[in-house]
Amino acid sequence: MAKSNPFVFLQQVRSEAAKVAWPTRRETAITTLMVFVMVAIAAVFFLIADQLMSFGVSWLIGMAR
């Protein structure tokens, strides 16, 4: 593997970065909001699942006594 000139490398990086399609402010806000909504839904789901499993385990332990 040949060593390349750092200046050439930086020029290539700038060239590739110019090709990136950056999201608009609106797209970023909508995506951020959707992430928060999905995190909240996942948190509620796992809270309910945890409570159900806790109840089930407590019930099984109670039956053993």
ZAVO-86462 format. One record per atom (N, C-alpha, C): atom name; y, x, z. Coordinates in nm, 4 decimals. Layout:
<nodes>
atome CA | v Y | u X | w Z
...
</nodes>
This chain:
<nodes>
atome N | v -0.1176 | u 0.0845 | w 0.0000
atome CA | v 0.0000 | u 0.0000 | w 0.0000
atome C | v 0.1245 | u 0.0894 | w 0.0000
atome N | v 0.2080 | u 0.0716 | w -0.0960
atome CA | v 0.3263 | u 0.1557 | w -0.1111
atome C | v 0.4378 | u 0.1074 | w -0.0191
atome N | v 0.5106 | u 0.2048 | w 0.0339
atome CA | v 0.6273 | u 0.1704 | w 0.1155
atome C | v 0.7391 | u 0.1242 | w 0.0232
atome N | v 0.8103 | u 0.0213 | w 0.0682
atome CA | v 0.9221 | u -0.0245 | w -0.0139
atome C | v 1.0531 | u 0.0053 | w 0.0579
atome N | v 1.1553 | u 0.0083 | w -0.0194
atome CA | v 1.2887 | u 0.0346 | w 0.0299
atome C | v 1.3341 | u -0.0826 | w 0.1178
atome N | v 1.3845 | u -0.0582 | w 0.2383
atome CA | v 1.4287 | u -0.1680 | w 0.3257
atome C | v 1.5388 | u -0.2534 | w 0.2612
atome N | v 1.6230 | u -0.1920 | w 0.1809
atome CA | v 1.7292 | u -0.2677 | w 0.1154
atome C | v 1.6722 | u -0.3635 | w 0.0107
atome N | v 1.5688 | u -0.3186 | w -0.0587
atome CA | v 1.5021 | u -0.4051 | w -0.1565
atome C | v 1.4350 | u -0.5206 | w -0.0838
atome N | v 1.3710 | u -0.4886 | w 0.0272
atome CA | v 1.3054 | u -0.5921 | w 0.1068
atome C | v 1.4061 | u -0.6975 | w 0.1518
atome N | v 1.5192 | u -0.6559 | w 0.2062
atome CA | v 1.6212 | u -0.7509 | w 0.2520
atome C | v 1.6766 | u -0.8334 | w 0.1356
atome N | v 1.6897 | u -0.7707 | w 0.0204
atome CA | v 1.7363 | u -0.8430 | w -0.0986
atome C | v 1.6342 | u -0.9508 | w -0.1372
atome N | v 1.5066 | u -0.9186 | w -0.1281
atome CA | v 1.4018 | u -1.0157 | w -0.1595
atome C | v 1.4000 | u -1.1303 | w -0.0563
atome N | v 1.4218 | u -1.0963 | w 0.0679
atome CA | v 1.4263 | u -1.1986 | w 0.1729
atome C | v 1.5411 | u -1.2954 | w 0.1473
atome N | v 1.6588 | u -1.2418 | w 0.1157
atome CA | v 1.7734 | u -1.3281 | w 0.0861
atome C | v 1.7477 | u -1.4147 | w -0.0359
atome N | v 1.6810 | u -1.3585 | w -0.1362
atome CA | v 1.6492 | u -1.4328 | w -0.2572
atome C | v 1.5538 | u -1.5485 | w -0.2261
atome N | v 1.4535 | u -1.5241 | w -0.1433
atome CA | v 1.3580 | u -1.6294 | w -0.1068
atome C | v 1.4236 | u -1.7342 | w -0.0166
atome N | v 1.5089 | u -1.6915 | w 0.0746
atome CA | v 1.5771 | u -1.7857 | w 0.1647
atome C | v 1.6693 | u -1.8789 | w 0.0862
atome N | v 1.7240 | u -1.8297 | w -0.0249
atome CA | v 1.8117 | u -1.9133 | w -0.1071
atome C | v 1.7330 | u -2.0253 | w -0.1753
atome N | v 1.6017 | u -2.0091 | w -0.1918
atome CA | v 1.5178 | u -2.1096 | w -0.2565
atome C | v 1.4755 | u -2.2221 | w -0.1622
atome N | v 1.4970 | u -2.2029 | w -0.0324
atome CA | v 1.4534 | u -2.3020 | w 0.0664
atome C | v 1.5373 | u -2.4287 | w 0.0522
atome N | v 1.4701 | u -2.5430 | w 0.0528
atome CA | v 1.5394 | u -2.6728 | w 0.0487
atome C | v 1.5637 | u -2.7160 | w 0.1934
atome N | v 1.6809 | u -2.6854 | w 0.2463
atome CA | v 1.7121 | u -2.7157 | w 0.3853
atome C | v 1.7356 | u -2.8657 | w 0.4015
atome N | v 1.6872 | u -2.9238 | w 0.5132
atome CA | v 1.7076 | u -3.0677 | w 0.5342
atome C | v 1.8539 | u -3.0991 | w 0.5647
atome N | v 1.8915 | u -3.2228 | w 0.5332
atome CA | v 2.0276 | u -3.2656 | w 0.5642
atome C | v 2.0377 | u -3.2956 | w 0.7141
atome N | v 2.1597 | u -3.3142 | w 0.7601
atome CA | v 2.1826 | u -3.3466 | w 0.9016
atome C | v 2.1131 | u -3.4786 | w 0.9365
atome N | v 2.1197 | u -3.5758 | w 0.8459
atome CA | v 2.0564 | u -3.7070 | w 0.8679
atome C | v 1.9040 | u -3.6942 | w 0.8763
atome N | v 1.8452 | u -3.6165 | w 0.7847
atome CA | v 1.6997 | u -3.5961 | w 0.7872
atome C | v 1.6561 | u -3.5284 | w 0.9167
atome N | v 1.7328 | u -3.4321 | w 0.9622
atome CA | v 1.7008 | u -3.3627 | w 1.0866
atome C | v 1.7090 | u -3.4585 | w 1.2051
atome N | v 1.8111 | u -3.5432 | w 1.2095
atome CA | v 1.8268 | u -3.6386 | w 1.3195
atome C | v 1.7123 | u -3.7393 | w 1.3203
atome N | v 1.6748 | u -3.7911 | w 1.2039
atome CA | v 1.5662 | u -3.8886 | w 1.1952
atome C | v 1.4339 | u -3.8250 | w 1.2377
atome N | v 1.4091 | u -3.7041 | w 1.1910
atome CA | v 1.2852 | u -3.6345 | w 1.2270
atome C | v 1.2795 | u -3.6076 | w 1.3766
atome N | v 1.3912 | u -3.5649 | w 1.4350
atome CA | v 1.3967 | u -3.5398 | w 1.5784
atome C | v 1.3701 | u -3.6673 | w 1.6565
atome N | v 1.4308 | u -3.7772 | w 1.6153
atome CA | v 1.4089 | u -3.9056 | w 1.6810
atome C | v 1.2621 | u -3.9466 | w 1.6728
atome N | v 1.2015 | u -3.9286 | w 1.5568
atome CA | v 1.0601 | u -3.9642 | w 1.5406
atome C | v 0.9699 | u -3.8785 | w 1.6291
atome N | v 1.0038 | u -3.7528 | w 1.6462
atome CA | v 0.9258 | u -3.6664 | w 1.7356
atome C | v 0.9337 | u -3.7188 | w 1.8779
atome N | v 1.0539 | u -3.7547 | w 1.9239
atome CA | v 1.0686 | u -3.8085 | w 2.0598
atome C | v 0.9918 | u -3.9395 | w 2.0765
atome N | v 0.9957 | u -4.0256 | w 1.9750
atome CA | v 0.9223 | u -4.1523 | w 1.9816
atome C | v 0.7725 | u -4.1259 | w 1.9915
atome N | v 0.7206 | u -4.0356 | w 1.9086
atome CA | v 0.5777 | u -4.0057 | w 1.9107
atome C | v 0.5352 | u -3.9408 | w 2.0423
atome N | v 0.6195 | u -3.8568 | w 2.0989
atome CA | v 0.5894 | u -3.7953 | w 2.2283
atome C | v 0.5835 | u -3.9030 | w 2.3367
atome N | v 0.6772 | u -3.9976 | w 2.3332
atome CA | v 0.6776 | u -4.1061 | w 2.4319
atome C | v 0.5521 | u -4.1925 | w 2.4175
atome N | v 0.5136 | u -4.2245 | w 2.2937
atome CA | v 0.3927 | u -4.3042 | w 2.2711
atome C | v 0.2696 | u -4.2293 | w 2.3211
atome N | v 0.2608 | u -4.1008 | w 2.2915
atome CA | v 0.1466 | u -4.0204 | w 2.3371
atome C | v 0.1433 | u -4.0136 | w 2.4897
atome N | v 0.2595 | u -3.9991 | w 2.5531
atome CA | v 0.2657 | u -3.9920 | w 2.6995
atome C | v 0.2163 | u -4.1221 | w 2.7618
atome N | v 0.2581 | u -4.2353 | w 2.7081
atome CA | v 0.2132 | u -4.3649 | w 2.7602
atome C | v 0.0630 | u -4.3805 | w 2.7390
atome N | v 0.0139 | u -4.3434 | w 2.6202
atome CA | v -0.1290 | u -4.3527 | w 2.5917
atome C | v -0.2098 | u -4.2714 | w 2.6921
atome N | v -0.1702 | u -4.1458 | w 2.7142
atome CA | v -0.2461 | u -4.0608 | w 2.8045
atome C | v -0.2312 | u -4.1056 | w 2.9501
atome N | v -0.1184 | u -4.1634 | w 2.9869
atome CA | v -0.1028 | u -4.2193 | w 3.1212
atome C | v -0.2021 | u -4.3335 | w 3.1422
atome N | v -0.2093 | u -4.4241 | w 3.0451
atome CA | v -0.3028 | u -4.5377 | w 3.0549
atome C | v -0.4473 | u -4.4881 | w 3.0555
atome N | v -0.4803 | u -4.3947 | w 2.9667
atome CA | v -0.6163 | u -4.3406 | w 2.9615
atome C | v -0.6522 | u -4.2735 | w 3.0930
atome N | v -0.5612 | u -4.1982 | w 3.1500
atome CA | v -0.5848 | u -4.1305 | w 3.2772
atome C | v -0.6056 | u -4.2310 | w 3.3896
atome N | v -0.5241 | u -4.3346 | w 3.3922
atome CA | v -0.5383 | u -4.4362 | w 3.4972
atome C | v -0.6718 | u -4.5093 | w 3.4850
atome N | v -0.7126 | u -4.5414 | w 3.3629
atome CA | v -0.8412 | u -4.6084 | w 3.3422
atome C | v -0.9577 | u -4.5195 | w 3.3846
atome N | v -0.9521 | u -4.3929 | w 3.3480
atome CA | v -1.0598 | u -4.3011 | w 3.3887
atome C | v -1.0610 | u -4.2818 | w 3.5396
atome N | v -0.9437 | u -4.2716 | w 3.6002
atome CA | v -0.9355 | u -4.2576 | w 3.7454
atome C | v -0.9955 | u -4.3796 | w 3.8150
atome N | v -0.9617 | u -4.4981 | w 3.7644
atome CA | v -1.0176 | u -4.6210 | w 3.8205
atome C | v -1.1695 | u -4.6227 | w 3.8044
atome N | v -1.2191 | u -4.5854 | w 3.6860
atome CA | v -1.3632 | u -4.5845 | w 3.6600
atome C | v -1.4379 | u -4.4882 | w 3.7502
atome N | v -1.3856 | u -4.3681 | w 3.7676
atome CA | v -1.4502 | u -4.2693 | w 3.8536
atome C | v -1.4478 | u -4.3164 | w 3.9989
atome N | v -1.3353 | u -4.3707 | w 4.0424
atome CA | v -1.3264 | u -4.4219 | w 4.1800
atome C | v -1.4258 | u -4.5353 | w 4.2013
atome N | v -1.4402 | u -4.6208 | w 4.1028
atome CA | v -1.5351 | u -4.7316 | w 4.1126
atome C | v -1.6778 | u -4.6794 | w 4.1212
atome N | v -1.7125 | u -4.5789 | w 4.0384
atome CA | v -1.8469 | u -4.5226 | w 4.0420
atome C | v -1.8746 | u -4.4532 | w 4.1756
atome N | v -1.7772 | u -4.3807 | w 4.2258
atome CA | v -1.7951 | u -4.3136 | w 4.3555
atome C | v -1.8092 | u -4.4184 | w 4.4656
atome N | v -1.7339 | u -4.5257 | w 4.4572
atome CA | v -1.7414 | u -4.6326 | w 4.5572
atome C | v -1.8772 | u -4.7009 | w 4.5570
atome N | v -1.9395 | u -4.7098 | w 4.4407
atome CA | v -2.0722 | u -4.7736 | w 4.4317
atome C | v -2.1799 | u -4.6851 | w 4.4965
atome N | v -2.1571 | u -4.5545 | w 4.5006
atome CA | v -2.2560 | u -4.4611 | w 4.5555
atome C | v -2.2574 | u -4.4625 | w 4.7069
atome N | v -2.1580 | u -4.5164 | w 4.7682
atome CA | v -2.1500 | u -4.5147 | w 4.9151
atome C | v -2.2275 | u -4.6269 | w 4.9743
</nodes>
